[in-house]
Amino acid sequence: MVKKQGLDDVHAPVEDVEVPFSLKFLVIFMVLCLLALIAGLGIIAVRSGILAPLI
């Protein structure tokens, strides 16, 4: 017999779990901040001449 999954069931399939919009926004914001940090460090490295032998 198939058992119906409840809302409080920890063994429920992952597809049944809704992710809040605020958590999605937080993850996207953190990824964008990380990309901005990498780009900023790259620009600083190029302007200071650290990457000159590689280019």
ABEGO torsion letter per residue (X at the ends): XBBBBBAABAABBAAABBBBAAAAAAAAAAAAAAAAAAAAAAAAAAAAGAAAAAX
